[in-house]
Amino acid sequence: MHKICSAVLFLLSAATLLPAALLAAENPKNPLRFYEDANGSFLQATLGLDLAFFSQGNAWYGNDQGNLGGQKVGSWSESLFRIGLEGSQVLPSTQSLYGRIDVVQANTFGGIDGDATNAGMGDVSWLGIDHAYVGWRSGNLFSSLGHDFLDISFGRQSYTTGTGFIFDNEGCSGFRRAAYYLGSRASADYAAIVRMRSGPWSGDLFYFEDNDVFPSHTRAGGGTLEYAFADKATLGGTFATIESNLPDRDGMRVFDLRGSIKPFAVGHGPKALEPLTLNGEFAREERKHGQDAGIGWYAAISYQWSEVPWKPELTYRYASFNEYYDTLFYGATDWGSWFQGEITGEYDLFSTNLDSHMLRLKVQPVDTLTLNLFYYRFSLYNPAYFAVQDSHYVDEWNLTADWVVNDHLTLSLVGALAVPASGAIARLGGDENWTATMVIVTVRY
């Protein structure tokens, strides 16, 4: 506890000094913008700072050394320092050329991380380029189709679909790149994206080459199409073909369908039920040579009492992934998606051979503070695949707090408890409760 308190004080002091110094610059709206003209063209520096402290008790249910090759997990820290340059040049018909480049310095220090990615290396530091891309937007060139109907970009960037269920993070972190949890390298090695937006319709054409720590030379290309029925419903899908040096991925075809609807708002039902929202997604991964297909899907229902103090929102989600499902390039666009559970989803099971029930309560005591309470019940989709008999795997609770101090500074606190059931005990050889605490300070300019 003393270590956690000391780390919180250190991270807060370090993170608050930097924004204070930057806000003293001449332009209070954007202290890092050093050029701007009347047409909207601009050039500015970008800055990111992430500092995190982690502490775990009874990691891997008390058998961390047995599961991590003799490594012992206790506490460790991670940091990211990101600096770059971005800008936009406005052309006739409000067209624009834009671009960004940034360099990231990543560090893991003070101990072995929860997945032992720095085992045998101790403290790890890595310096490299993450984003480096340029693009063009059409402005009013195709005025009948809407402003910025066409957006074409290429370079080192990330491609995201929906909630990041299949595509969000085409890079990889940890190991020699450090900062396993914070994610030092998120962009693809190369990505070309054509985005089209016109009224309720939107669509993408994409191609990217992954940037894994252990090169698999995975390439993906395809398209996405979505339609939004005002703010009451959306329907979309993605198709992709994949080539890779990994036999299970090479020749894969991915079909993904997703949607969201507020049924009582669409059907003009009782006003009290209009906030009720249904969400779902289904992905099928077809492989060549008669290999079994990967299947992953989820269905969720949520309701928010927006007129009630603290604006409580309650969500139930069921997700299922068979033993052949490949998570591909999924990511974390919110707590609980798609790294399910701050213990199970971050360090143990990565949304494959897994069924999960999630119950989430989200509240906002004030506009700048958001609290989440999660309960997960994890079960194995096919226990025999992991050579165990019982499907019940883990019960996990997460508590998160996000405090937006100002436009540039955010503080996040996380506590997690995972209680092993017979499936995890048989598979991992430990039977103690796994606890985790985390403090993250984020600065963005």
FENURVEN-V260882 format. One record per helix or strand of 3 or more residues. SS is the DSSP state (alpha for helix, beta for strand). FROM is the first residue (numbers start at 1). TO is the last residue. If there is no record, write none. Layout:
ss:SS from:FROM to:TO
ss:SS from:FROM to:TO
//
This chain:
ss:alpha from:2 to:23
ss:beta from:33 to:36
ss:beta from:42 to:57
ss:alpha from:59 to:62
ss:alpha from:64 to:67
ss:beta from:75 to:90
ss:alpha from:92 to:94
ss:beta from:96 to:109
ss:beta from:124 to:137
ss:alpha from:143 to:145
ss:beta from:150 to:156
ss:alpha from:175 to:177
ss:beta from:190 to:198
ss:beta from:201 to:209
ss:beta from:219 to:229
ss:beta from:233 to:243
ss:beta from:253 to:261
ss:alpha from:263 to:266
ss:alpha from:271 to:273
ss:beta from:277 to:286
ss:beta from:294 to:304
ss:beta from:313 to:321
ss:alpha from:341 to:348
ss:beta from:354 to:366
ss:beta from:369 to:380
ss:alpha from:383 to:386
ss:beta from:392 to:404
ss:beta from:409 to:420
ss:alpha from:422 to:428
ss:beta from:434 to:444
//
